[in-house]
């Protein structure tokens, strides 16, 4: 897991050494990452991301693994949890943070947050608005 909530966005700006990706593949992978940030509140699937950027499932998963050293599901989870952490630090209520990062049920969000950070979302509350 990430120790800092801002690290979630930073980790996906770095390339992991490996096979050289073609420029077009790299642009598509960066677009996948951008879509995850822009649409994290939506139920994003691998099939949707593939269709949105014009990559097949194999190329998407292989590219994310080689370029960002992660899976599509893990990348989305880290993006969502990092954003949720920042929202909570800013005083956002747990249920509102859950909805804003794509969880329909706050209980599911709380369980995922606790698994990810090792502490419940209530423990992160910043100044109340």
C-alpha positions in Angstrom: 0.0 0.0 0.0 1.0 3.6 -0.3 2.0 5.4 2.8 1.1 8.8 1.5 -2.2 9.7 -0.2 -0.4 12.0 -2.7 1.9 9.2 -3.7 -1.0 7.5 -5.5 -1.0 10.0 -8.3 2.9 10.2 -8.3 3.5 6.5 -8.6 1.7 6.4 -12.0 3.8 9.1 -13.5 7.0 7.0 -13.2 8.0 4.4 -15.7 9.3 1.0 -14.5 12.2 -0.2 -16.5 11.4 -3.0 -19.0 10.6 -3.5 -22.6 10.4 -0.3 -24.7 6.8 0.5 -25.5 5.9 2.0 -28.8 4.9 5.6 -28.6 1.3 4.8 -29.6 1.1 2.1 -26.9 2.5 4.5 -24.3 0.0 7.2 -25.2 -2.9 4.7 -24.9 -1.6 3.6 -21.5 -1.3 7.2 -20.3 -4.9 7.7 -21.6 -6.0 4.7 -19.5 -4.4 6.3 -16.4 -6.0 9.6 -17.2 -9.4 8.0 -17.7 -9.1 6.3 -14.3 -8.4 9.7 -12.6 -11.2 11.5 -14.5 -13.8 8.8 -14.1 -12.9 7.1 -10.8 -16.5 7.7 -9.6 -17.8 5.5 -12.5 -17.8 1.7 -12.5 -14.8 1.2 -14.8 -14.1 -2.2 -16.3 -11.1 -3.5 -18.2 -13.4 -3.9 -21.3 -14.5 -0.3 -21.1 -10.9 1.0 -20.8 -9.8 -1.2 -23.7 -12.6 0.1 -25.9 -12.0 3.7 -24.8 -8.3 3.7 -25.8 -8.2 1.1 -28.6 -6.1 -1.6 -26.9 -7.0 -5.2 -26.5 -7.2 -6.7 -23.0 -3.8 -8.5 -23.3 -2.0 -5.3 -24.5 -3.6 -3.2 -21.8 -2.7 -5.6 -18.9 0.8 -6.3 -20.3 1.4 -2.6 -20.9 0.3 -1.5 -17.4 2.4 -4.3 -15.9 5.5 -3.4 -17.8 5.1 0.4 -17.7 3.6 1.0 -14.3 4.3 -2.3 -12.6 0.7 -2.9 -11.7 -2.6 -4.3 -12.8 -5.6 -2.2 -14.0 -7.6 -3.2 -10.9 -4.7 -2.3 -8.5 -4.1 1.0 -10.3 -7.7 2.0 -10.0 -7.8 1.0 -6.3 -4.7 3.1 -5.5 -6.1 6.1 -7.4 -9.4 5.8 -5.6 -7.9 5.3 -2.2 -5.5 8.2 -2.6 -8.2 10.5 -3.6 -10.5 9.3 -0.8 -7.7 9.9 1.7 -7.3 13.5 0.5 -11.1 14.0 0.7 -11.2 12.7 4.2 -8.2 14.8 5.3 -10.1 17.8 3.9 -13.1 17.1 6.2 -15.3 15.2 3.8 -17.7 12.7 5.4 -17.0 9.0 4.8 -20.2 8.3 2.8 -19.5 11.3 0.5 -15.9 10.3 -0.1 -17.1 6.8 -0.9 -19.6 8.0 -3.5 -17.0 10.4 -5.0 -14.5 7.6 -5.6 -17.0 5.2 -7.1 -18.4 3.1 -4.3 -22.1 2.7 -4.2 -22.1 1.5 -0.6 -20.1 3.3 2.1 -19.7 0.0 4.1 -17.9 -1.6 1.1 -15.7 1.6 0.8 -14.9 1.5 4.6 -13.8 -2.2 4.3 -11.7 -1.5 1.2 -10.1 1.6 2.8 -9.3 -0.3 6.0 -7.7 -3.1 4.0 -5.7 -0.7 1.9 -4.4 1.7 4.7 -4.8 -0.5 7.8 -7.0 2.0 9.5 -10.7 3.0 9.1 -11.6 6.0 7.1 -13.1 7.7 10.2 -9.5 7.9 11.6 -8.4 10.2 8.8 -10.9 13.0 9.3 -9.4 16.4 8.8 -11.0 19.7 9.7 -14.8 19.6 9.3 -16.5 21.8 6.8 
